[in-house]
Amino acid sequence: MKKLTQKEEVLQHLKTVGEISSLLAIRKYNNTRLAAHIHALRKEGYKISDRRGYNNGKNWKIYFLAKTESDNLTSDLVRDF
C-alpha cells in the first residue's frame, strides 16, 4: 500500500469527513502546511470553500469541498488504499 502525501491526506479527509481546520490537520496528520495544500488543490481545479470559525475571541479557517460533487474534478489523487 502506498503512503499518502500530506496533500492527498487533506483531499481524502475533505472527501470523507467534509471539513478540516489547521488544528485538526496538525493533530491528526502532523500537517502544519494546510493552507499550502489547500492552495495547491485549488490550483489543480478542486472547488474548496472556507469559512471562519470563532471561539473565545479567536478565529480560524475551516475548509470544505464545494457542495456538489460534480463541481469537483472527477479524477482522484488518492489511490491504492
Residue pairs with C-beta under 8 A, 6 or more apart in sequence:
1 80
1 81
2 79
2 80
2 81
4 12
4 78
4 81
6 29
6 31
6 33
6 37
7 37
7 40
7 41
7 77
8 77
8 78
9 29
9 31
10 20
10 25
10 29
10 31
10 34
10 37
10 38
10 41
11 41
11 46
11 76
11 77
11 78
12 78
12 81
13 20
13 25
13 28
13 29
14 20
14 48
14 63
14 64
14 65
15 65
15 78
18 64
18 65
19 62
19 63
19 64
20 34
20 62
20 63
20 64
21 34
21 53
21 60
21 61
21 62
21 63
22 34
22 35
22 60
22 61
23 60
25 31
25 32
25 34
26 32
26 34
31 37
34 63
35 61
38 48
38 50
38 63
41 48
42 48
44 73
44 77
45 72
45 73
46 65
46 72
46 73
47 65
47 66
47 71
47 72
48 63
48 64
48 65
48 66
49 63
49 64
49 65
49 66
50 61
50 62
50 63
50 64
51 61
51 62
51 64
52 59
52 60
52 61
52 62
53 59
53 60
53 61
53 62
65 72
66 72
